[in-house]
Amino acid sequence: MALDPISLESELRDMFADAADDAAAAAQQMADLYEAYALDGMFGASTVSVLPVNKAALVAALVTGLAPAPAGVAFATAWSNGLLAFWAANPVAGAQAGVTVPPTGAAAMLAPLTAAFAAPQSASSAAAALATALDTATKTTTASVAPPPGTVLPIL
């Protein structure tokens, strides 16, 4: 499998069109969609398992960016911080085993997401902006694996 930004965008569009009533429910829904997208990623021939504590940290970060609604810098910062927590030392298993290293591109999400969510927009526009930012940042995630020791693989 591989990361599928088109599917992520479609799922986000559906979510934005029928948004949850409260920040906690919306944060959980977004985290679920992102986790499903992330679990399709491969590090070489190895797969990742997301630690429950890491997903919970993503949800907690998103709650802060969604109250009362996704808006500008708060939403962008929530996603940036959430991705750093989500990808921290998740186990990687398969042909090579190891742990994930958080995405170096998480901070790069701030400007495009802040601009995209500075004003209300359609579900399609919101989904496209968020999916693009998430895909771009996620593709800077790596895994430190072995054998051989010291191998670093990007997510695909």
C-alpha positions in Angstrom: 0.0 0.0 0.0 1.0 3.6 -0.1 -0.2 7.0 1.2 -3.4 8.0 -0.7 -4.0 11.8 -0.5 -6.9 11.6 -3.0 -8.8 9.2 -0.6 -7.9 11.4 2.3 -9.3 14.5 0.6 -12.5 12.7 -0.3 -13.0 11.5 3.3 -12.2 15.0 4.7 -14.7 16.6 2.2 -17.4 14.3 3.5 -16.5 15.1 7.1 -16.5 18.9 6.5 -19.9 18.6 4.7 -21.4 16.9 7.7 -19.3 18.3 10.5 -19.6 17.0 14.1 -21.4 19.3 16.5 -18.6 19.7 19.0 -14.8 20.1 19.0 -14.1 16.8 20.7 -16.2 14.7 18.2 -14.7 16.6 15.2 -11.2 16.1 16.5 -11.8 12.4 17.0 -13.2 12.1 13.5 -10.3 14.0 11.9 -7.8 11.8 13.9 -9.5 8.7 12.7 -9.4 9.8 9.1 -5.7 10.8 9.4 -4.8 7.5 11.1 -6.5 5.5 8.3 -4.5 7.5 5.8 -1.2 7.1 7.7 -1.6 3.3 8.2 -1.5 2.9 4.4 2.1 4.3 4.4 5.1 2.1 4.0 8.7 2.4 5.1 10.3 0.3 2.5 8.6 -3.1 2.9 7.7 -2.3 6.6 4.5 -1.0 8.1 3.7 1.2 11.0 1.5 0.7 14.0 0.2 3.9 15.7 0.5 3.9 19.5 -2.8 4.7 21.2 -1.2 7.4 23.3 0.1 9.1 20.1 -3.4 9.1 18.5 -4.8 10.5 21.8 -2.2 13.3 21.7 -3.3 14.2 18.1 -7.0 14.3 19.2 -6.1 16.5 22.2 -4.1 18.9 20.0 -7.0 19.1 17.4 -9.5 19.9 20.1 -7.6 23.1 20.9 -7.6 24.1 17.2 -11.3 23.3 16.6 -12.9 25.2 19.5 -15.2 26.8 18.5 -14.5 26.1 14.8 -11.4 25.4 12.6 -9.9 28.9 12.1 -6.5 30.1 11.0 -3.4 29.9 13.1 -5.0 27.9 15.9 -6.1 25.1 13.5 -2.8 25.1 11.7 -0.8 25.0 15.0 -3.0 22.2 16.3 -2.3 20.0 13.3 1.4 20.8 13.3 1.8 20.0 17.0 -0.6 17.0 16.6 1.5 15.4 13.8 4.7 15.7 15.9 3.0 13.8 18.7 1.2 11.3 16.4 4.5 10.2 14.7 6.7 10.1 17.8 8.3 6.6 18.1 5.6 4.5 16.6 6.8 0.9 16.0 7.7 -0.1 12.5 7.7 -3.8 11.7 8.3 -6.0 8.6 11.5 -6.6 6.6 13.1 -3.9 8.7 12.1 -3.0 12.3 12.4 0.3 14.2 10.5 3.4 15.1 9.1 6.4 13.4 10.7 9.9 13.5 8.2 12.8 13.5 7.8 14.7 10.3 10.3 17.5 9.7 7.7 19.3 7.6 5.1 19.7 10.3 6.0 23.3 10.9 5.7 24.0 7.1 1.9 23.4 7.5 1.5 26.6 9.5 1.4 29.1 6.6 -0.8 27.3 4.1 -3.3 26.1 6.7 -3.4 29.5 8.4 -4.2 31.1 5.1 -6.7 28.4 4.0 -8.7 28.5 7.2 -8.5 32.3 7.9 -12.1 32.6 6.6 -15.0 30.2 6.2 -14.9 28.1 3.0 -16.6 25.2 1.2 -16.2 21.6 2.3 -14.3 20.9 -0.9 -11.9 23.8 -0.5 -11.3 23.0 3.2 -10.7 19.3 2.4 -8.3 20.1 -0.5 -6.2 22.5 1.6 -6.0 20.2 4.6 -5.3 17.0 2.6 -2.5 18.7 0.7 -0.9 20.1 3.8 -1.2 16.7 5.6 0.2 14.8 2.7 3.1 17.1 2.2 4.0 17.1 5.9 3.5 13.3 6.3 5.9 12.6 3.5 8.6 14.1 5.6 8.2 11.4 8.2 10.9 8.8 8.4 11.7 5.6 10.3 14.9 4.6 11.9 15.2 0.9 11.2 17.5 -2.0 11.1 19.0 -4.1 9.5 21.4 -2.6 8.8 21.7 -0.4 11.9 21.3 3.3 11.3 19.0 3.0 8.2 16.6 5.8 7.8 13.6 5.3 5.4 11.0 7.8 4.2 7.3 7.0 4.3 5.7 6.3 1.0 
